Amino acid sequence: GHSEGVPNEEGLKRDGVAIFDWALKHPQINNSRIFIFGRSLGGAVAVHLASQNKGNIKALILENTFTSIADMVDHIFPYVSFLKTFLLKINWNSKELIKDITLPMLFVSGRNDQIVPPVHMDRLFEAATSSSCKELYTIEYGTHNETWILEGDAYFDRIKAFID
């Protein structure tokens, strides 16, 4: 919208917390049934939020989310990965945060994602060692932004089954 400044990791984390706090206080939202869903960068925000608010979140759903910015640099710019420690101003290290999250988790992975390699979702799934229940839902032809469209009703049915 009309905000000023440049988006950054800390600002996005604060925004995630703000919308979560708003949802907790909203009179028409059952705050005992809050599910956090995040796709791509939104997944990193969701992982951060879940790591901070374990008692208020029922479950975490991630779709086509990366493990960390450093891992994405290795994928996109492998020839400069040795410089990443000097150049990166953001981290979004979800593969570290997710280890301690005990919530039930659904990982939705479009296997034809050409932006975030599907192996990132596999690694997040594997790293979620503290989760009380976790599922990996793979969609063979799913792309980064159109996984839900390409899978159709089956996509929504699977998420609904997880939530129920």
C-alpha positions as CSV (number, residue, x, y, z in Angstrom):
1,G,0.0,0.0,0.0
2,H,1.2,3.4,1.0
3,S,3.8,2.3,3.7
4,E,7.2,3.8,3.6
5,G,10.6,2.1,3.8
6,V,12.0,-1.0,2.4
7,P,10.6,-4.5,3.2
8,N,13.0,-6.6,5.2
9,E,13.0,-9.8,7.3
10,E,12.3,-8.2,10.7
11,G,9.5,-6.1,9.2
12,L,7.8,-9.1,7.7
13,K,8.1,-10.9,11.0
14,R,6.5,-8.0,12.8
15,D,3.7,-7.9,10.2
16,G,3.1,-11.6,10.7
17,V,2.9,-11.2,14.5
18,A,0.5,-8.2,14.0
19,I,-2.0,-10.0,11.9
20,F,-1.8,-13.0,14.2
21,D,-2.5,-10.8,17.2
22,W,-5.4,-9.2,15.4
23,A,-6.9,-12.7,14.6
24,L,-6.6,-13.7,18.2
25,K,-8.6,-10.7,19.3
26,H,-11.2,-10.7,16.5
27,P,-14.6,-11.7,18.0
28,Q,-15.6,-13.7,14.9
29,I,-12.5,-15.9,14.9
30,N,-12.3,-19.0,17.0
31,N,-8.8,-18.5,18.4
32,S,-8.6,-22.2,19.4
33,R,-8.7,-23.2,15.7
34,I,-6.1,-21.0,14.1
35,F,-4.1,-22.6,11.4
36,I,-1.1,-20.9,9.9
37,F,-0.7,-21.2,6.1
38,G,2.3,-19.9,4.2
39,R,3.5,-20.2,0.7
40,S,7.1,-19.4,-0.5
41,L,8.3,-16.4,1.5
42,G,5.0,-16.5,3.4
43,G,6.0,-20.0,4.5
44,A,9.1,-18.5,6.1
45,V,7.0,-16.0,7.9
46,A,4.6,-18.8,9.0
47,V,7.5,-20.9,10.4
48,H,8.8,-17.9,12.3
49,L,5.3,-17.2,13.7
50,A,4.8,-20.8,14.7
51,S,8.1,-20.9,16.4
52,Q,7.1,-17.9,18.5
53,N,3.4,-18.7,19.3
54,K,3.2,-22.5,19.8
55,G,0.4,-22.3,22.3
56,N,-2.0,-20.3,20.1
57,I,-1.7,-22.2,16.8
58,K,-3.5,-25.4,16.0
59,A,-1.3,-26.5,13.0
60,L,1.1,-25.2,10.4
61,I,0.7,-25.6,6.6
62,L,3.5,-24.8,4.3
63,E,3.5,-24.8,0.5
64,N,6.5,-24.5,-1.8
65,T,8.7,-22.9,0.9
66,F,12.4,-22.6,0.9
67,T,14.7,-23.9,3.7
68,S,16.8,-20.6,3.9
69,I,17.9,-17.7,1.8
70,A,21.4,-19.1,1.9
71,D,20.2,-22.3,0.4
72,M,18.4,-20.4,-2.4
73,V,21.6,-18.5,-3.2
74,D,23.4,-21.8,-3.6
75,H,20.7,-22.9,-6.0
76,I,20.3,-19.7,-8.0
77,F,23.8,-18.3,-7.9
78,P,26.1,-21.3,-7.2
79,Y,29.1,-19.6,-8.6
80,V,29.0,-16.8,-6.0
81,S,27.8,-18.9,-3.0
82,F,31.1,-18.3,-1.3
83,L,30.2,-14.6,-1.0
84,K,26.8,-15.2,0.6
85,T,28.1,-14.7,4.2
86,F,29.3,-11.2,3.2
87,L,26.3,-10.2,1.0
88,L,23.2,-11.6,2.6
89,K,21.2,-9.2,4.7
90,I,18.3,-11.6,5.3
91,N,18.4,-15.2,6.4
92,W,15.0,-16.8,6.8
93,N,16.5,-20.0,8.1
94,S,13.3,-22.0,8.4
95,K,15.1,-25.4,8.4
96,E,16.6,-24.4,11.8
97,L,13.4,-22.9,13.3
98,I,11.2,-25.8,12.2
99,K,13.2,-28.3,14.3
100,D,11.7,-27.2,17.5
101,I,8.1,-26.7,16.4
102,T,5.8,-29.4,17.9
103,L,2.7,-28.5,16.0
104,P,1.1,-30.8,13.4
105,M,2.3,-29.8,10.0
106,L,1.3,-30.3,6.4
107,F,3.9,-29.8,3.7
108,V,2.4,-29.2,0.3
109,S,5.0,-29.5,-2.5
110,G,4.5,-28.8,-6.1
111,R,7.1,-31.1,-7.7
112,N,7.4,-29.0,-10.8
113,D,8.3,-25.8,-8.9
114,Q,10.8,-23.9,-11.0
115,I,11.5,-21.2,-8.4
116,V,12.0,-23.1,-5.1
117,P,13.4,-26.6,-5.8
118,P,11.1,-29.2,-4.3
119,V,14.0,-30.7,-2.3
120,H,13.6,-27.7,0.0
121,M,10.2,-28.9,1.0
122,D,11.6,-32.4,1.5
123,R,14.3,-31.0,3.7
124,L,11.9,-28.9,5.8
125,F,9.7,-32.1,6.2
126,E,12.8,-34.0,7.4
127,A,13.9,-31.2,9.7
128,A,10.5,-31.1,11.5
129,T,11.7,-33.7,14.0
130,S,9.6,-32.3,16.9
131,S,6.3,-32.2,15.1
132,S,3.5,-34.2,16.8
133,C,2.2,-35.2,13.3
134,K,3.5,-34.3,9.9
135,E,2.5,-35.1,6.3
136,L,4.1,-34.4,3.0
137,Y,1.6,-33.9,0.2
138,T,3.3,-33.9,-3.2
139,I,1.6,-32.7,-6.3
140,E,3.5,-34.0,-9.4
141,Y,2.7,-31.2,-11.8
142,G,2.4,-28.5,-9.2
143,T,4.3,-25.3,-10.0
144,H,5.4,-22.6,-7.6
145,N,2.3,-20.4,-7.9
146,E,-0.2,-22.7,-9.5
147,T,-0.1,-25.9,-7.4
148,W,-3.6,-25.3,-6.0
149,I,-5.0,-24.6,-9.5
150,L,-3.4,-27.6,-11.1
151,E,-4.5,-30.0,-8.4
152,G,-8.1,-28.7,-8.3
153,D,-10.5,-29.9,-5.7
154,A,-8.1,-32.6,-4.5
155,Y,-5.9,-29.8,-3.2
156,F,-8.6,-28.3,-1.0
157,D,-9.9,-31.7,0.0
158,R,-6.5,-32.7,1.4
159,I,-6.0,-29.4,3.3
160,K,-9.6,-29.7,4.7
161,A,-8.9,-33.3,5.8
162,F,-5.7,-32.2,7.6
163,I,-7.6,-29.4,9.3
164,D,-10.4,-31.6,10.4
